[in-house]
Amino acid sequence: AVVSTQSTGCHMETVLSSLSKRYPALVSVCMLYSFSDSRTAMDREVDELCKHGKVRRFTLRSSSSFVMMTKSYHKILEEHVPKLKISLSNMVQNLQTFSGQSYFTQSDLNSKFCFSDDTINALINVGILIYYPATSKYEFSVPGSSLLVENLTKGRQEVLKRLNMKVNKEMLEHEFINLKLRCSEIGVKYVIFDLIGRQQVKSIKSSSGKLLRIPSRT
């Protein structure tokens, strides 16, 4: 299966249209799987987009991989970086240069980005860097992403719980989308994209509309 760069961008926009503006414009790669018959093809396309600097990939201390359009990430940097008296243009250029690299050592940040130790600490404090003590590595991050990941996790749990309570473990999608999650402030549709991509929920066509169903275990 072939996935085009343009279609991937459209899929990201579709997912983000279901996400409140209070959250950063992040899309899990699993959400993109929900639009493709081939995970391998989608992974290849995301890799290409990252390689060419069109999107940036993040893990965000999560079991899932997330992506954000590079132009959206640059807008976030424009909001936070100047306050730290860091050269925004240099930082953006270096991120483009090392767009295929997800994790950096302190030495990398000192030499490749010309960040002082104080600058690194400041970037951690505003949420632009995450430090992983177990590996002594740093990852560029997105301010506000921890709240999104937390609410997405709660949303997954609640949607699955509601479906499991149904006799056939299924429910019409349009009925589900009209509901408001009790345990999460994130949109139901955003969560459904993720669960379908994770293969924890199936979307099935029916005479009454799309049906969401928990797959039977074989």
C-alpha positions, 0 to 999 in steps of 0.5 A: 500500500502506498501512502502519500505525504499529502494524504498523511497531512490530511489524515492528521488534520482530520484527527486534530479537528476532533481535538480541543484547541487547549491541547497541543496539535499532536497525533499518535502514529496509531491514529494514522494507522486507522486510515491505512490498511498497511501499518508498514506503509504508514510507518515508512511514510512517517519515517520519510516525513520525519527525515525530510523535516515535514513532521517531528516525532515524539515519545513523550514518556508514552508507550505510543509515538506521536507526531506534529507538523514541523510548522506547528512545532516551530510556532510553539518554539516561537512562543517559548524560546525567545523568553529564554534568550536563545537564538530561535533561528539557530535552534530551528536550523539545528532541529532541521539538521538533526530531524532524523534524531530523536534522542540527544546526550548532554554533549550533543546539546552542548556541541550541536545546539550550543546549549549551556547547562543552564539553558538545558535546565530552562528548556526542561522547565518550560517543557521543550526538553524531557530528560530520561535518567535511565539512559541519560538522554534528552528528547525535544518535547511539547509543552502541555503534552503530558496533560494530553497523554494523561487524558488520552490514556484515561479516554482509552480506558473509559471507551473500552469500559463502556463498550465492554458493558454492552451485551455484544461489546459494540455501539454505533459510532455516532451514538458514542461520539455524542457522549461526553467522557466522564474521566477525560477532558479529551474528545471521544472521536480523538480517542476512537481514532487511537483505539482503532489504530491500536486494534483494540476497537474495530470500525465496522460498516452496518445498515445503521452506520459505523459500528464500534466493536471490541474484537473477539479474542481468538 
